Amino acid sequence: MLKGKPETGWLAGGIIIRSILPGFRSPLVAMPFLPQPLPLSLPLLYCFRPRPPPRYPPWAVIGLIGHLSSVICHLPFTLSLRCLITAGPTREFFDPVRFLSNPSTGKMGFALATAAKEAGWSVDLVAGPVSLPEPAGVMVYPVVTAAEMQRQADALFGPCDVLIMTAAVSDWRPKTTAPQKLKKDGQGMTVELEPVPDIVSALAEERRTDQFLVGFAAETENVEAHALDKLERKGLDLIAANSVAGPEGAFGSDENKLILLGRNGFREVIGPASKAAVARQLIAVIARLVAARAS
């Protein structure tokens, strides 16, 4: 039997119904309408007397604030950016079932979209025809031709902070497209090509001064020389050069090696490593360069 005068008190206005267990020592609220003595198995209403808030000396509070300031100062710096990424190939049709394209799978661009999202960025991904799952939390805009990619990229470019052009856009397209499938007649066929408008160059002409533009250079020879030429000619802030020559080239592979080239002689090599790891490192480099330019 419980003995002693019970104490009263409320905890956040809550009344808890609970069975008294053997050895339970919490004070009970007196309930004169309940039968006496109370059996231990009977559910009772009880509450705890609230404890007063702890009192800390001023020196302890000051020390805690100093400790929190030290922790905050050592947190990794992150940027909340809006990023536009293009990925994959484009297809340029010369009849309804035949087209010009390239072996790009979009893996590098999709890995960059995932890495940017993991970094806390808002990501728009304009993707050519690929067979990859959509990255979680990323807005994906599927396109097929270079003209479609240009229209979609142009529509999304204005509010973005960072543009990363990983797409392997076709350089040429058939000047005309046959309305029906062309039939084989045992004779040769000549397809007249015209240049595809350069998407990144067009966007660079309308850029804001605070936007950061990153291009990719897929080369088979003189990789750095061709990439530097593209960096200057297209008005980019950074270019990622990679080799697509031979069986060890970047197209279709799960691994990559990037040579990053930028303004004022900037050069940094990432990889060889998995495209996921390379993407995370590239996003970190871009964040560092954007922060340095903004400071």
NUKEZA-237636 format. One record per residue (C-alpha): residue in one letter; x, y, z. Coordinates in steps of 0.2 Angstrom, whole numbers, plus 5000, padded with zeros to 4 digits. Layout:
# NUKEZA-237636
AXYZ;...
# end
This chain:
# NUKEZA-237636
M500050005000;L500650184996;K500850285011;G501250475014;K500350635009;P500350644990;E501050804982;T500050894968;G500750984953;W500450994934;L501550954919;A501051054904;G499251034909;G499350854905;I498550714916;I499250544912;I498250384915;R499450244920;S499450084931;I500450094947;L501849964946;P502749894961;G504150004966;F503450154957;R503850304969;S503150454960;P501950564970;L500050554966;V498650674965;A497450644979;M495850574972;P494550564986;F493250484975;L494250334972;P494050184984;Q495350164998;P496550084999;L496950084981;P497549914973;L499149924963;S498349864947;L497050004947;P497450144933;L497650304942;L497850494937;Y499450564942;C500650704937;F502350754941;R502850914950;P503751024937;R505551054940;P506151234940;P507151284925;P509051264928;R510051414933;Y511751434925;P513051554931;P513451694919;W515151634915;A514451464909;V513251554897;I514651654890;G515751494888;L514251404879;I514051554867;G515851554863;H515851364860;L514351374848;S515251524838;S516751414836;V515751264830;I514851374817;C516451454811;H517051284807;L515551214798;P515851184779;F515451334768;T513951294756;L513151394743;S511351384738;L511351404719;R510151374705;C511051264692;L510651224674;I511451064667;T511250994650;A511650814647;G511650674634;P511650674615;T510550754603;R509850664587;E509650754570;F508550664559;F508650654540;D507050544539;P505850484552;V506950334557;R508750384554;F509750514562;L511550584566;S512050574584;N513550514595;P513850384609;S513550494624;T512550414637;G512250564648;K513050484663;M514250624667;G512850754666;F511650654677;A513050624690;L513350814690;A511450844693;T511450724708;A513050794715;A512350974714;K510750924722;E511750844736;A512651004738;G511051094741;W510851174724;S509251184715;V509451094698;D508651094681;L509250954670;V508950964651;A509250794644;G509450724627;P508850544623;V509650434637;S509150274647;L509550334664;P508450354680;E507950534684;P509050604699;A508050624715;G507450804717;V507950864700;M506850944687;V507150844671;Y506650914654;P506850784641;V507250844623;V507850754607;T508550874594;A509851014597;A508451144592;E507351074606;M508851084619;Q509251264614;R507451314616;Q507351234633;A509051294639;D508651464634;A507051464644;L507851404660;F509551504658;G508951674665;P508651634683;C510151514685;D511751554694;V512751414686;L512651334669;I513551164666;M513451114647;T513950924648;A512850884633;A513650814617;V512650924605;S512750874587;D513850994577;W512850974561;R511150924556;P510350874539;K509751024529;T508150944525;T507150794533;A506250674522;P504350654527;Q504450474525;K505750334527;L507050344513;K507050184502;K508650084498;D508850084479;G510550014477;Q511250194474;G512250304485;M511450444494;T512150614498;V511450704514;E511850894514;L512250954532;E512151124540;P512951184556;V511851174572;P511751344582;D513051344596;I511951334612;V513251394625;S513951534614;A512151604612;L511851594631;A513551674634;E513051824624;E511551854635;R512251814652;R512251914668;T513951964675;D513651854690;Q513251694681;F514551564680;L514751464664;V515551294663;G515751204646;F516451024642;A517650984628;A517550804622;E519150784611;T520150644603;E521750734601;N522650894608;V521350894622;E522051044632;A522451154617;H520651124609;A519851154626;L520751314629;D520251374612;K518451334616;L518551424633;E519051584625;R518051574609;K516351534618;G516651654633;L516651524647;D517251534665;L517851354666;I517951214654;A518151024658;A519150934645;N519050744643;S519650624630;V518350524621;A519650424610;G519750244610;P518950114622;E519550204637;G518650364632;A517350454642;F515850404631;G514850264639;S516150234653;D515750234671;E517350324675;N518150494669;K519550604670;L519350794668;I520650934665;L519851094672;L520451254663;G519951424668;R520351604667;N522051674673;G522951504670;F521851404682;R522151214679;E521651074690;V521450884686;I520050774693;G520150584692;P520250464685;A518850404696;S517050354695;K515950484686;A514950504703;A516650544712;V517250664698;A515550754698;R515650784717;Q517350854715;L516850964700;I515351034710;A516551074724;V517751164713;I516351264705;A515651314722;R517451374727;L517651474711;V515951554712;A516251604731;A517951674727;R517251784713;A515751844724;S516951894738;
# end
